[in-house]
Amino acid sequence: MEVFDGKKAAQDYMSKHTLAFSTPELTLMRFAFWLGDSVPDPKNDGKGIPRMMTFLTEQDFEPVLIDDDKYEPSGAVKNSAFVGNAYNEQITDGNFCSECGTSLSSTAKFCPECGTTQ
C-alpha cells in the first residue's frame, strides 16, 4: 500500500523555505501549493508528476483485529487517574479476580492487572 509520508514532506519543505514567522494558515496553504507543484517524474523521463507523489512510500500494514473476549493490559491505564472503571463506585460485594486476587468493581469485564476475563 502506498502511504503519504507527511513528516518527511514537511521537513523537506521547511528546510528549503523560511516561513517560521508566517501565520500557520499561510504556511499550510503554501505547503499545499508546494506539494501540488509539478516536478520531473524520476521513473519516466520527460514526464511531470505532482511533488506529493514523490513522498509516497510503500508500506505493508497488518490488519488490526479487536477481540472483545481477550484483553491484554498495556500498562497505560495505570498511569492515569482512573484504573479500570472510570465510574467512582464503592466495592461492597467483594469481587476479586479469580486468577491474581486483585479487587474488582462490580461492572468489570476484565482484570486490570492480569487481563483475565471475569
C-alpha positions as CSV (number, residue, x, y, z in Angstrom):
1,M,0.0,0.0,0.0
2,E,1.3,3.4,-0.9
3,V,1.2,5.9,2.0
4,F,2.0,9.6,2.0
5,D,4.9,10.5,4.3
6,G,3.7,13.9,5.5
7,K,6.5,14.3,8.1
8,K,9.3,13.8,5.5
9,A,7.5,16.2,3.1
10,A,7.0,18.9,5.8
11,Q,10.7,18.6,6.9
12,D,11.8,18.9,3.3
13,Y,9.6,21.9,2.7
14,M,10.6,23.7,5.9
15,S,14.3,23.1,5.2
16,K,14.0,25.0,1.9
17,H,11.6,27.8,2.9
18,T,11.9,30.3,5.7
19,L,8.3,30.6,6.8
20,A,8.9,30.2,10.5
21,F,7.5,33.6,11.2
22,S,4.4,33.3,9.0
23,T,1.0,32.5,10.3
24,P,0.1,28.8,10.4
25,E,-2.7,29.2,7.9
26,L,-0.3,30.8,5.4
27,T,2.3,28.2,6.0
28,L,-0.2,25.4,5.5
29,M,-1.6,27.0,2.3
30,R,1.9,27.5,0.8
31,F,2.9,23.9,1.8
32,A,-0.2,22.6,0.0
33,F,0.6,24.6,-3.2
34,W,4.2,23.3,-2.9
35,L,3.0,19.7,-2.7
36,G,0.9,20.3,-5.9
37,D,3.8,21.7,-8.0
38,S,4.8,19.7,-10.9
39,V,8.2,18.1,-10.7
40,P,10.1,15.7,-13.1
41,D,9.0,12.1,-12.7
42,P,12.0,10.0,-11.6
43,K,10.6,6.9,-13.2
44,N,9.6,8.4,-16.6
45,D,11.9,10.9,-18.3
46,G,10.2,13.9,-19.8
47,K,7.0,13.4,-17.7
48,G,5.9,15.5,-14.8
49,I,4.1,14.5,-11.6
50,P,2.8,16.4,-8.5
51,R,5.5,16.7,-5.9
52,M,3.3,14.9,-3.4
53,M,3.7,11.7,-5.4
54,T,7.5,11.7,-4.6
55,F,6.7,11.4,-0.9
56,L,4.7,8.2,-1.3
57,T,6.2,5.2,0.4
58,E,5.3,1.5,0.1
59,Q,4.2,0.1,3.5
60,D,2.5,-3.1,4.5
61,F,0.1,-2.8,7.3
62,E,-1.2,-5.7,9.3
63,P,-4.9,-5.5,9.9
64,V,-5.9,-4.8,13.5
65,L,-8.5,-7.2,14.8
66,I,-10.2,-6.3,18.1
67,D,-11.2,-9.2,20.2
68,D,-13.7,-8.3,23.0
69,D,-13.1,-11.6,24.8
70,K,-9.4,-11.3,25.2
71,Y,-7.8,-8.3,26.9
72,E,-4.0,-7.8,27.3
73,P,-3.3,-4.8,29.6
74,S,-0.7,-2.5,28.2
75,G,0.0,-0.7,31.5
76,A,-1.1,2.7,30.1
77,V,-4.1,2.9,32.3
78,K,-2.0,2.5,35.5
79,N,-0.6,6.0,35.0
80,S,-3.9,7.7,34.6
81,A,-6.3,9.0,37.2
82,F,-8.7,6.1,36.8
83,V,-7.6,2.4,36.9
84,G,-10.1,0.0,35.3
85,N,-13.5,1.5,35.5
86,A,-13.9,5.3,35.1
87,Y,-17.0,5.4,37.4
88,N,-16.4,6.2,41.0
89,E,-18.1,3.3,42.9
90,Q,-17.5,1.6,46.2
91,I,-16.7,-2.1,46.2
92,T,-19.2,-3.6,48.5
93,D,-19.7,-7.1,47.4
94,G,-16.0,-8.0,47.4
95,N,-15.4,-9.0,43.8
96,F,-11.9,-10.3,43.3
97,C,-10.0,-11.7,40.3
98,S,-10.0,-15.5,40.2
99,E,-6.5,-15.5,38.8
100,C,-4.5,-12.9,40.7
101,G,-6.8,-11.8,43.5
102,T,-7.0,-8.1,42.6
103,S,-10.1,-6.4,43.9
104,L,-12.6,-5.6,41.1
105,S,-15.6,-3.3,40.6
106,S,-18.9,-5.0,40.1
107,T,-19.0,-4.0,36.4
108,A,-15.5,-5.2,35.5
109,K,-15.3,-7.4,32.5
110,F,-11.5,-7.9,32.6
111,C,-9.0,-7.8,35.4
112,P,-6.9,-4.6,35.1
113,E,-3.8,-6.4,36.4
114,C,-3.7,-9.8,34.6
115,G,-6.3,-9.4,31.9
116,T,-8.3,-12.5,32.9
117,T,-12.0,-12.4,31.7
118,Q,-14.3,-12.1,34.6
